[in-house]
Amino acid sequence: MYPVEELVQKMISGNRRALGKLITLIENDPSSSAVIVPKIHNLTGNAYIIGITGPPGSGKSSIVDKLIFNYRNEGKKVGVVTIDPTSPFTGGALLGDRIRMQRHYTDEKVFIRSMSTRGSLGGLSEATANVIKLFDAFGKDVIIIETVGTGQIEVDIIKVADTVVLVSVPGMGDDVQTIKAGIMEIGDIFSVNKAETDGVEKCISEIRMMLELSEKNEVWIPPIIKTYGNKENGADDLYKAINNHYTYLIESGIYGKKRVFRGKNELLNIIQNLFMKNLYSFVSEDELEELAEKIANREKDPYMVIEELMPKLRKLYEVF
Amino acid sequence: MPEKKLRILIAKPGLDGHDRGAKVVARALRDAGMEVIYTGLRQTPESIVETALQEDVDAIGLSILSGAHNYLFQKIIDLLKKEDAEDILVFGGGIIPEEDITYLKSLGVKKIFRPGTSTEKIITDVKEMIHKI
């Protein structure tokens, strides 16, 4: 296997295989990020990051396919990450989102990577943020992230994307669905897909009502855009709306703030991982297992256990 | 924790439009804990190899029912060489006559699964050929 340094050099000079391999490294071993990220961080920050999220079967992949087409027409280089669920039973996954993007398979300015959630619950996989960095360093102008099919609370996409597109389809439930907290709050743009089907106007008016009720006094009012995943230019209006949102982010200064927010998240993540990694050098897996049993059979409560662990946890603080 | 997960590309090259077999194998490998990427129908050798690079797979499984297997396997193996990616293993299945199998193996195809092979056998053999390297 090639050393990481060599892979990074090859990737920066445009080698697609090296990029593919670096993504695998980060996916399989999160600690490899500590070697890779410092070598590429100063090459990143140039790509525009778009998140596409919404329920399973709402047509996210077809919309991504259309958007790739729009950006390629503009001469932009595009990276795509599509995420599908890992089976909680076998750890396996069937990654089929790229089937909808077949016409771009041999376009060398388009790089599509399928990932599985591998236990992550927020709609992305743990490696996503660093895979975005790799794409960015590779020279992609636009990076599109397609989340797993989401339900109500998989909102991690706001931590990585500049613009979040929430895809809905007509007939997904009554209007109470649109006023619940969670995923409906994160859209910068709402796409009502399969807009040729019945109920599209009702769906639009329900989303509009939800937006009018929200008390956020922001200048940006999320537009509601009809899209047609099955038509040639079915996402042209969405593409324009994304461009408008980009202009808004730049002019309002929010673009820069989002990047700071992202940097903070990244830091917190690394700190959390550091703690977890070091925790195991003071408390063994077996010991944890033993304590967990006592909690399970009601011999002890979890806070009692923490008290007992305190001397060891204090040592953990000394490490830092 | 570092964890190596097997990634397999299941691809349908050429013009035959029947992918039941490809889907059954994809599902079986998934249930064996692998990450399986499926390309969809009617792929060219170029698009399959490009996908294999982007997805950084350990192996490519080709399902071919059209009779064009000798040409398609050869082309894919040549393209992998060209991309310096010979370490990606190639196996296949479908309607492939016994007498062609020796030839395909001489090209570097690791395994051909003929009709009637159990999914258990496919899983075991795929794992084995990847772990051998």
Contacts between the chains, C-beta under 8 A, distances in Angstrom:
chain1	res1	chain2	res2	distance
A	16	B	50	7.9
A	16	B	53	5.2
A	16	B	54	6.6
A	17	B	53	5.1
A	17	B	56	7.8
A	17	B	83	6.4
A	17	B	84	6.8
A	17	B	85	6.0
A	19	B	54	7.9
A	20	B	53	5.4
A	20	B	54	5.5
A	20	B	55	6.7
A	20	B	56	3.6
A	21	B	56	5.5
A	23	B	56	6.4
A	24	B	7	7.5
A	24	B	56	4.5
A	27	B	5	7.7
A	28	B	2	5.8
A	28	B	3	5.6
A	28	B	4	5.5
A	28	B	5	6.7
A	29	B	2	3.9
A	29	B	3	7.5
A	31	B	2	7.5
A	86	B	35	8.0
A	87	B	30	6.9
A	87	B	31	7.6
A	90	B	30	7.2
A	90	B	31	5.4
A	90	B	32	7.0
A	90	B	33	4.8
A	91	B	5	7.3
A	91	B	33	4.5
A	92	B	29	7.1
A	92	B	30	4.0
A	92	B	31	5.9
A	92	B	32	6.4
A	92	B	33	4.6
A	92	B	34	5.4
A	92	B	35	6.7
A	92	B	36	7.1
A	93	B	30	6.3
A	93	B	35	4.8
A	93	B	36	7.0
A	94	B	26	6.0
A	94	B	27	6.9
A	94	B	30	4.7
A	94	B	36	5.2
A	94	B	38	6.7
A	95	B	35	6.2
A	95	B	36	6.7
A	95	B	37	4.7
A	95	B	38	7.3
A	95	B	55	7.9
A	96	B	37	7.7
A	96	B	38	5.1
A	96	B	40	8.0
A	98	B	37	7.0
A	98	B	39	7.2
A	98	B	40	7.9
A	98	B	51	7.2
A	99	B	38	6.5
A	99	B	39	6.9
A	99	B	40	3.8
A	102	B	39	7.4
A	102	B	40	5.6
A	102	B	43	7.6
A	102	B	47	7.3
A	105	B	39	7.7
A	105	B	43	7.4
A	105	B	47	3.8
A	105	B	50	5.7
A	105	B	51	5.9
A	106	B	44	7.3
A	106	B	46	5.2
A	106	B	47	5.1
A	106	B	50	5.6
A	108	B	50	7.8
A	111	B	54	5.5
A	112	B	51	7.8
A	112	B	54	5.8
A	113	B	54	5.9
A	113	B	55	6.5
A	114	B	35	7.9
A	114	B	37	5.4
A	114	B	55	6.1
A	116	B	35	5.5
A	118	B	5	7.7
